C-alpha cells in the first residue's frame, strides 16, 4: 500500500503539482485507514502553496471567459455538506462544520455582488432540520443567529424567508430585526431561508391568499373562477423578486429537497461535488460559466 501511494504521488508531481485526480485516488485508498490524509495533504506543505497559485491562475482564466451579458439575476444556494466536511476532517463536533460553512457565506456574497447578481437565497435551515436532536439543533440556531446579525452589520439587505412561526422566539426575533434594520440597504438582496420548506411556502401562500380574499368578501366559488398562478406567486416568501435563474447545490447531492419548488420551475441547476465549507470562488465561477453556456427556452 505504501509503495503504491509513493508511486502515485511521484507520478502526479511530474509538473510540480499533485493533481486533484491523484488526491482523489489517495482518498479512496485511505478509506480503510486514516481518511484524514487527503485533507492534510490539501492544506499543508508545498502542495498547498503550488495548488493555490494554480487555482488563482485557473480562477482568473475562468473569470475572464465569462460573458458579461449573461449573468443570473437571482442565485439560490443549497449550502450542503457541513456535517460531512466536519466528519471528513475527523472532527467529532459537527457544529464545527456548521460554523466553517457560516464563515464561507461572506465570500459567496462578495463574489455574487462582483458578478452582478441581484439576489442570493441561502438555505440555512429547512423545516425538516428542525427535528434534529437538540444537542445539534440549538448550537446550529446560535450559529445562524450570529451569522444573520453579522450580515446585517456588514450592510447586506437581509430578507428572512421561511416559516418563522416554527422557530424559537429568539431566532425568529433575530431574523425579523435583521430584516427591518436592513430593509433600505442598497445592492444585493440576501434571502436567508431559515425554517424553510418549499411545500410549506406554497401552503402559506395559499393560506395568505384565502385570508386576503376573505377579507375582501370574495367567496370560495368566486376565487376559484379567477384563481391564477400569479395570485399565488404574489403571496410567496419571495414575492416581488425574480425567480432564481440558477440554483447551486454543494456536496454532490443531485436533488432540490424542497428548495424553492414554485420559483425554480425554469431554473438552471448546478451540482458541485465539494462540501460547502470548501466551496471556492473558482467553483462559483464554474457555476456561472455553466449557466452562461445553457440555452434557456422557458418551454418554448
ZAMARGU-4260 file (C-alpha; in steps of 0.2 Angstrom, whole numbers, plus 5000, padded with zeros to 4 digits):
<rodrens>
0) 5000/5000/5000 | 5014/5012/5005 | 5024/5009/4989 | 5008/5012/4978 | 5005/5028/4987
5) 5023/5034/4984 | 5022/5029/4965 | 5005/5038/4963 | 5012/5054/4972 | 5028/5054/4962
10) 5019/5052/4946 | 5007/5066/4950 | 5021/5078/4954 | 5028/5077/4936 | 5023/5095/4933
15) 5026/5101/4951 | 5008/5099/4956 | 4999/5085/4965 | 4983/5084/4954 | 4966/5083/4961
20) 4963/5066/4952 | 4978/5059/4961 | 4972/5066/4978 | 4955/5058/4975 | 4964/5041/4972
25) 4973/5043/4988 | 4957/5047/4997 | 4949/5031/4990 | 4964/5021/4996 | 4964/5029/5013
30) 4945/5025/5016 | 4950/5009/5026 | 4963/5018/5036 | 4966/5036/5040 | 4954/5046/5029
35) 4961/5062/5035 | 4977/5060/5025 | 4969/5068/5010 | 4963/5084/5019 | 4980/5086/5027
40) 4989/5085/5010 | 4977/5098/5003 | 4980/5110/5017 | 4999/5109/5021 | 5016/5108/5014
45) 5022/5113/4997 | 5007/5106/4988 | 4996/5119/4996 | 5006/5134/4990 | 5008/5127/4972
50) 4990/5122/4972 | 4984/5140/4977 | 4994/5148/4964 | 4987/5136/4951 | 4969/5139/4957
55) 4972/5158/4956 | 4978/5156/4938 | 4963/5145/4934 | 4951/5156/4943 | 4957/5171/4933
60) 4955/5161/4917 | 4938/5156/4920 | 4933/5173/4926 | 4940/5181/4910 | 4930/5169/4899
65) 4913/5173/4907 | 4901/5183/4896 | 4897/5200/4904 | 4879/5200/4897 | 4873/5183/4903
70) 4873/5184/4922 | 4859/5176/4933 | 4849/5189/4942 | 4845/5178/4956 | 4855/5163/4963
75) 4849/5151/4975 | 4861/5141/4985 | 4859/5125/4995 | 4873/5125/5007 | 4875/5106/5009
80) 4889/5096/5017 | 4894/5105/5033 | 4892/5089/5044 | 4901/5078/5031 | 4915/5091/5030
85) 4917/5090/5049 | 4917/5071/5049 | 4930/5070/5034 | 4941/5081/5045 | 4940/5069/5059
90) 4930/5081/5070 | 4918/5074/5082 | 4908/5090/5084 | 4898/5093/5068 | 4894/5111/5073
95) 4912/5115/5069 | 4907/5111/5051 | 4892/5122/5053 | 4902/5137/5059 | 4915/5134/5045
100) 4901/5134/5032 | 4894/5150/5040 | 4911/5159/5038 | 4910/5155/5020 | 4894/5165/5017
105) 4903/5182/5016 | 4914/5176/5002 | 4900/5170/4992 | 4890/5186/4994 | 4905/5197/4988
110) 4908/5185/4973 | 4890/5187/4969 | 4890/5206/4970 | 4906/5207/4960 | 4897/5196/4946
115) 4882/5207/4946 | 4870/5196/4954 | 4855/5205/4962 | 4848/5192/4974 | 4855/5177/4983
120) 4845/5165/4993 | 4854/5155/5006 | 4846/5139/5013 | 4852/5139/5030 | 4839/5128/5039
125) 4825/5118/5032 | 4809/5113/5041 | 4815/5095/5041 | 4831/5101/5050 | 4820/5107/5065
130) 4818/5088/5070 | 4837/5086/5073 | 4842/5082/5091 | 4843/5097/5102 | 4862/5095/5105
135) 4865/5099/5087 | 4850/5110/5083 | 4852/5123/5097 | 4871/5126/5093 | 4866/5127/5074
140) 4852/5140/5078 | 4865/5151/5088 | 4877/5150/5073 | 4863/5155/5061 | 4858/5170/5073
145) 4876/5176/5074 | 4878/5174/5055 | 4862/5184/5052 | 4867/5198/5064 | 4884/5199/5055
150) 4876/5200/5038 | 4865/5215/5044 | 4881/5223/5052 | 4890/5221/5036 | 4877/5231/5027
155) 4868/5217/5016 | 4850/5219/5013 | 4844/5204/5023 | 4827/5197/5020 | 4821/5182/5030
160) 4811/5169/5021 | 4803/5154/5030 | 4790/5149/5042 | 4796/5160/5056 | 4782/5154/5067
165) 4791/5137/5068 | 4807/5144/5075 | 4811/5148/5093 | 4806/5165/5098 | 4824/5171/5100
170) 4829/5165/5082 | 4813/5172/5074 | 4817/5189/5083 | 4835/5190/5076 | 4828/5187/5059
175) 4815/5200/5060 | 4826/5213/5067 | 4839/5210/5054 | 4826/5212/5040 | 4819/5228/5047
180) 4836/5235/5050 | 4842/5232/5033 | 4826/5234/5023 | 4833/5250/5014 | 4850/5244/5011
185) 4856/5246/4993 | 4863/5232/4982 | 4862/5214/4984 | 4847/5206/4992 | 4851/5191/5003
190) 4837/5180/5007 | 4841/5169/5022 | 4830/5154/5022 | 4828/5148/5039 | 4814/5136/5044
195) 4811/5135/5026 | 4802/5121/5016 | 4795/5123/4998 | 4779/5114/5002 | 4777/5124/5017
200) 4779/5140/5007 | 4766/5136/4995 | 4754/5131/5009 | 4757/5148/5017 | 4755/5157/5001
205) 4738/5149/4998 | 4733/5152/5016 | 4738/5170/5014 | 4728/5172/4998 | 4712/5164/5006
210) 4713/5176/5021 | 4716/5191/5009 | 4701/5187/4998 | 4690/5183/5013 | 4694/5200/5020
215) 4688/5207/5003 | 4672/5197/5004 | 4676/5186/4990 | 4668/5169/4991 | 4677/5152/4988
220) 4667/5150/4972 | 4672/5167/4965 | 4690/5164/4969 | 4690/5148/4961 | 4684/5156/4945
225) 4698/5169/4944 | 4712/5160/4953 | 4729/5161/4943 | 4747/5156/4946 | 4751/5174/4949
230) 4739/5176/4963 | 4749/5163/4972 | 4766/5170/4967 | 4761/5186/4975 | 4760/5178/4992
235) 4776/5168/4992 | 4790/5172/5004 | 4800/5179/4989 | 4786/5190/4981 | 4792/5204/4971
240) 4808/5196/4967 | 4814/5187/4951 | 4813/5169/4952 | 4830/5160/4954 | 4839/5159/4937
245) 4852/5147/4944 | 4852/5135/4959 | 4868/5128/4966 | 4869/5113/4977 | 4886/5108/4985
250) 4891/5091/4992 | 4887/5081/4977 | 4868/5078/4980 | 4858/5080/4965 | 4840/5085/4971
255) 4831/5100/4977 | 4825/5093/4993 | 4810/5105/4993 | 4820/5121/4989 | 4810/5134/4981
260) 4799/5122/4972 | 4787/5135/4965 | 4801/5148/4960 | 4813/5135/4952 | 4801/5129/4938
265) 4813/5137/4925 | 4829/5137/4935 | 4845/5130/4929 | 4854/5118/4941 | 4872/5116/4945
270) 4878/5102/4957 | 4895/5104/4964 | 4904/5089/4972 | 4914/5100/4985 | 4907/5101/5003
275) 4900/5119/5007 | 4914/5124/5019 | 4927/5120/5005 | 4917/5130/4991 | 4929/5141/4982
280) 4927/5156/4970 | 4933/5145/4956 | 4918/5133/4960 | 4906/5148/4959 | 4914/5154/4943
285) 4911/5137/4936 | 4893/5138/4940 | 4891/5154/4931 | 4901/5148/4916 | 4889/5133/4916
290) 4874/5144/4917 | 4880/5155/4903 | 4883/5140/4891 | 4865/5135/4893 | 4851/5140/4881
295) 4836/5144/4891 | 4820/5141/4882 | 4807/5143/4896 | 4796/5129/4887 | 4796/5137/4870
</rodrens>
